[in-house]
Amino acid sequence: MIKFHKLKHIFHITQAEQWEKAKILGSYCAGSLDTEGFIHCSEASQIIKVAKRFFSNQKGLVILFIDADKVKAEVRYEEAEIGELFPHIYGELNIDAVFQVINFESGEDGLFELPQEVVDL
Protein backbone atom coordinates (compact mmCIF):
# COMPACT_ATOMS: atom_id res chain seq x y z
CA MET A 1 0.00 0.00 0.00
CA ILE A 2 1.39 3.37 -0.97
CA LYS A 3 0.11 6.56 0.54
CA PHE A 4 1.32 9.95 -0.60
CA HIS A 5 0.70 12.07 2.46
CA LYS A 6 3.88 13.96 3.06
CA LEU A 7 5.13 15.54 6.23
CA LYS A 8 7.50 18.48 6.10
CA HIS A 9 10.14 16.78 8.28
CA ILE A 10 11.32 13.20 8.14
CA PHE A 11 14.26 11.55 9.90
CA HIS A 12 16.99 9.04 9.19
CA ILE A 13 19.28 7.28 11.67
CA THR A 14 22.80 6.51 10.50
CA GLN A 15 26.39 6.26 11.64
CA ALA A 16 28.13 9.63 12.08
CA GLU A 17 30.99 8.33 9.94
CA GLN A 18 28.62 7.68 7.01
CA TRP A 19 27.21 11.21 7.31
CA GLU A 20 30.72 12.72 7.33
CA LYS A 21 31.52 10.84 4.10
CA ALA A 22 28.27 12.04 2.54
CA LYS A 23 29.14 15.68 3.24
CA ILE A 24 32.39 15.22 1.31
CA LEU A 25 30.66 13.43 -1.58
CA GLY A 26 27.72 15.85 -1.72
CA SER A 27 25.00 13.23 -1.27
CA TYR A 28 24.07 10.49 1.19
CA CYS A 29 23.58 6.90 0.10
CA ALA A 30 22.49 4.30 2.66
CA GLY A 31 23.27 0.63 2.07
CA SER A 32 19.54 -0.03 1.72
CA LEU A 33 19.50 2.04 -1.47
CA ASP A 34 21.55 -0.71 -3.15
CA THR A 35 19.82 -3.65 -1.47
CA GLU A 36 16.19 -2.44 -1.36
CA GLY A 37 16.07 0.52 -3.75
CA PHE A 38 15.38 3.21 -1.15
CA ILE A 39 16.63 4.92 2.00
CA HIS A 40 14.58 4.11 5.10
CA CYS A 41 13.27 7.14 7.00
CA SER A 42 10.74 7.72 9.72
CA GLU A 43 8.43 10.29 11.18
CA ALA A 44 9.22 11.71 14.62
CA SER A 45 6.81 9.29 16.31
CA GLN A 46 8.61 6.30 14.73
CA ILE A 47 12.23 7.12 15.65
CA ILE A 48 12.37 5.18 18.92
CA LYS A 49 10.80 1.97 17.56
CA VAL A 50 13.19 2.08 14.56
CA ALA A 51 16.18 2.66 16.84
CA LYS A 52 15.14 -0.17 19.15
CA ARG A 53 14.62 -2.59 16.28
CA PHE A 54 17.62 -1.81 14.08
CA PHE A 55 20.23 0.10 16.09
CA SER A 56 20.43 -1.48 19.55
CA ASN A 57 23.97 -1.70 20.93
CA GLN A 58 25.38 0.57 18.22
CA LYS A 59 27.50 3.61 18.98
CA GLY A 60 28.29 6.71 16.94
CA LEU A 61 24.74 7.23 15.68
CA VAL A 62 23.24 10.47 14.44
CA ILE A 63 19.76 11.50 13.38
CA LEU A 64 19.45 13.42 10.12
CA PHE A 65 16.62 15.97 10.15
CA ILE A 66 15.38 16.10 6.57
CA ASP A 67 13.20 18.74 4.94
CA ALA A 68 11.09 16.46 2.74
CA ASP A 69 10.22 19.35 0.42
CA LYS A 70 13.90 19.75 -0.48
CA VAL A 71 14.60 16.09 -1.22
CA LYS A 72 15.28 15.77 -4.95
CA ALA A 73 14.53 12.04 -5.12
CA GLU A 74 10.99 10.74 -4.78
CA VAL A 75 9.68 10.29 -1.23
CA ARG A 76 7.03 7.59 -0.86
CA TYR A 77 5.12 6.47 2.22
CA GLU A 78 4.93 2.70 2.20
CA GLU A 79 3.68 0.09 4.58
CA ALA A 80 6.28 -1.84 6.53
CA GLU A 81 5.83 -5.37 7.82
CA ILE A 82 4.48 -3.93 11.08
CA GLY A 83 1.52 -2.44 9.21
CA GLU A 84 2.65 1.15 9.60
CA LEU A 85 3.51 3.68 6.88
CA PHE A 86 7.13 4.85 6.69
CA PRO A 87 8.72 7.44 4.40
CA HIS A 88 11.22 6.02 1.90
CA ILE A 89 13.57 8.06 -0.29
CA TYR A 90 13.96 6.49 -3.75
CA GLY A 91 17.42 7.74 -4.62
CA GLU A 92 20.41 9.42 -3.05
CA LEU A 93 19.68 12.06 -0.44
CA ASN A 94 20.95 15.50 -1.42
CA ILE A 95 22.72 16.88 1.63
CA ASP A 96 21.15 20.34 1.32
CA ALA A 97 17.82 18.71 2.32
CA VAL A 98 19.35 17.91 5.73
CA PHE A 99 18.86 20.91 7.99
CA GLN A 100 20.07 19.48 11.31
CA VAL A 101 22.13 16.56 12.56
CA ILE A 102 22.27 15.48 16.19
CA ASN A 103 24.08 12.73 18.06
CA PHE A 104 21.81 9.84 18.98
CA GLU A 105 23.12 7.50 21.65
CA SER A 106 21.27 5.05 23.81
CA GLY A 107 21.29 5.51 27.54
CA GLU A 108 23.38 3.41 29.91
CA ASP A 109 20.43 1.01 30.07
CA GLY A 110 20.69 0.53 26.29
CA LEU A 111 17.35 2.25 25.65
CA PHE A 112 16.82 5.20 23.35
CA GLU A 113 14.88 8.33 24.23
CA LEU A 114 13.37 10.77 21.77
CA PRO A 115 15.78 13.73 21.65
CA GLN A 116 14.41 17.08 22.77
CA GLU A 117 15.40 18.59 19.41
CA VAL A 118 12.87 16.29 17.72
CA VAL A 119 10.19 17.04 20.29
CA ASP A 120 10.72 20.81 19.88
CA LEU A 121 10.48 20.69 16.07
BADRENPA-612137 format. One line per 3 residues: their letters; for each residue x, y, z of C-alpha. Coordinates in nm, 2 decimals. Example, Ala and Ser with C-alpha at 12.3 -4.5 7.8 and 13.67 -1.06 7.14 Angstrom:
as> 1.23 -0.45 0.78 | 1.37 -0.11 0.71 .
END
This chain:
mik> 0.00 0.00 0.00 | 0.14 0.34 -0.10 | 0.01 0.66 0.05 .
fhk> 0.13 1.00 -0.06 | 0.07 1.21 0.25 | 0.39 1.40 0.31 .
lkh> 0.51 1.55 0.62 | 0.75 1.85 0.61 | 1.01 1.68 0.83 .
ifh> 1.13 1.32 0.81 | 1.43 1.15 0.99 | 1.70 0.90 0.92 .
itq> 1.93 0.73 1.17 | 2.28 0.65 1.05 | 2.64 0.63 1.16 .
aeq> 2.81 0.96 1.21 | 3.10 0.83 0.99 | 2.86 0.77 0.70 .
wek> 2.72 1.12 0.73 | 3.07 1.27 0.73 | 3.15 1.08 0.41 .
aki> 2.83 1.20 0.25 | 2.91 1.57 0.32 | 3.24 1.52 0.13 .
lgs> 3.07 1.34 -0.16 | 2.77 1.58 -0.17 | 2.50 1.32 -0.13 .
yca> 2.41 1.05 0.12 | 2.36 0.69 0.01 | 2.25 0.43 0.27 .
gsl> 2.33 0.06 0.21 | 1.95 0.00 0.17 | 1.95 0.20 -0.15 .
dte> 2.15 -0.07 -0.31 | 1.98 -0.36 -0.15 | 1.62 -0.24 -0.14 .
gfi> 1.61 0.05 -0.37 | 1.54 0.32 -0.12 | 1.66 0.49 0.20 .
hcs> 1.46 0.41 0.51 | 1.33 0.71 0.70 | 1.07 0.77 0.97 .
eas> 0.84 1.03 1.12 | 0.92 1.17 1.46 | 0.68 0.93 1.63 .
qii> 0.86 0.63 1.47 | 1.22 0.71 1.57 | 1.24 0.52 1.89 .
kva> 1.08 0.20 1.76 | 1.32 0.21 1.46 | 1.62 0.27 1.68 .
krf> 1.51 -0.02 1.91 | 1.46 -0.26 1.63 | 1.76 -0.18 1.41 .
fsn> 2.02 0.01 1.61 | 2.04 -0.15 1.95 | 2.40 -0.17 2.09 .
qkg> 2.54 0.06 1.82 | 2.75 0.36 1.90 | 2.83 0.67 1.69 .
lvi> 2.47 0.72 1.57 | 2.32 1.05 1.44 | 1.98 1.15 1.34 .
lfi> 1.94 1.34 1.01 | 1.66 1.60 1.01 | 1.54 1.61 0.66 .
dad> 1.32 1.87 0.49 | 1.11 1.65 0.27 | 1.02 1.94 0.04 .
kvk> 1.39 1.98 -0.05 | 1.46 1.61 -0.12 | 1.53 1.58 -0.50 .
aev> 1.45 1.20 -0.51 | 1.10 1.07 -0.48 | 0.97 1.03 -0.12 .
rye> 0.70 0.76 -0.09 | 0.51 0.65 0.22 | 0.49 0.27 0.22 .
eae> 0.37 0.01 0.46 | 0.63 -0.18 0.65 | 0.58 -0.54 0.78 .
ige> 0.45 -0.39 1.11 | 0.15 -0.24 0.92 | 0.26 0.11 0.96 .
lfp> 0.35 0.37 0.69 | 0.71 0.49 0.67 | 0.87 0.74 0.44 .
hiy> 1.12 0.60 0.19 | 1.36 0.81 -0.03 | 1.40 0.65 -0.37 .
gel> 1.74 0.77 -0.46 | 2.04 0.94 -0.31 | 1.97 1.21 -0.04 .
nid> 2.09 1.55 -0.14 | 2.27 1.69 0.16 | 2.12 2.03 0.13 .
avf> 1.78 1.87 0.23 | 1.94 1.79 0.57 | 1.89 2.09 0.80 .
qvi> 2.01 1.95 1.13 | 2.21 1.66 1.26 | 2.23 1.55 1.62 .
nfe> 2.41 1.27 1.81 | 2.18 0.98 1.90 | 2.31 0.75 2.17 .
sge> 2.13 0.51 2.38 | 2.13 0.55 2.75 | 2.34 0.34 2.99 .
dgl> 2.04 0.10 3.01 | 2.07 0.05 2.63 | 1.74 0.22 2.57 .
fel> 1.68 0.52 2.33 | 1.49 0.83 2.42 | 1.34 1.08 2.18 .
pqe> 1.58 1.37 2.17 | 1.44 1.71 2.28 | 1.54 1.86 1.94 .
vvd> 1.29 1.63 1.77 | 1.02 1.70 2.03 | 1.07 2.08 1.99 .
l> 1.05 2.07 1.61 .
END
